[in-house]
Amino acid sequence: VEVEEGYLTAVAMPATLQLKAGIFKQAVVRINSTHAHALPFVDLPNSYVNYFGDGGLNDESLSLNWLVPNKKFYQELIFQATSGRSESPSFMQSQGNRFIYLAHLKNFFTLSDNATFELGLTGISGPNDSSLVTNIAAGDFNFKWKPVKVNTYKSLTWQSEIYYGNAAYTSSLKKRSFGLYSFIDYQVSKRWFLTGRYDY
């Protein structure tokens, strides 16, 4: 038995800053912060598991969020420092004082009363199991249509994420990799959904 998430959040900070400390899911694109029971499918996308494992990036962390003063659309910038978990395929807990550093930019647009669009960019850098560095860049987008008048019976979600990794294992050996997934989830009635997903 272990604590999956447990953290403290300080919201009364200047300059629309928010500080969070504890054990929590890191802001890696969208799917990492979603608990498994809330996903519209029974297994995780292959590309996500290959980079971050079945448990994802979920560890002791310190997070600083800044709500960007943008009147046109919602924009949030997140910086996080994580100690690193031993079971992650891409990163390893450092024996020294090296942390996994993450930056995530979230952009949220209200297209209409019935539709929203979210676009995110993530960069991660940290030690790997060869005591060198792995860098991962990722992007995500999420389109959601949920009509106000019939939102209990009709909805549509289209979500995609793309990953690019560059891992150094020796001074001369570096491995570059690429992966993505995309899914569409369409609600046809109150309790019935049709979902399709593509993994690469």
Buried (B, 14 or more C-beta within 10 A) or exposed (E): EEEEEEBEEEEEEEEEEBBBBBBBBBBBBBBBBBEEEEBBEEEBBBBBBBBBBEBBBBBBBBBBBBBEEEEEEBBBEBBBBBBBBEEBBBBBBBEEEBBBEBBBBBBBBEEEEBBBBBBBBBEBBBBBBEEBBBBBBBBBBBBBBBBEEEEEEBBBBBBBBBBBBBBBBEEEEEEEBEBBBBBBBBBEEEEEEEEEBEBE
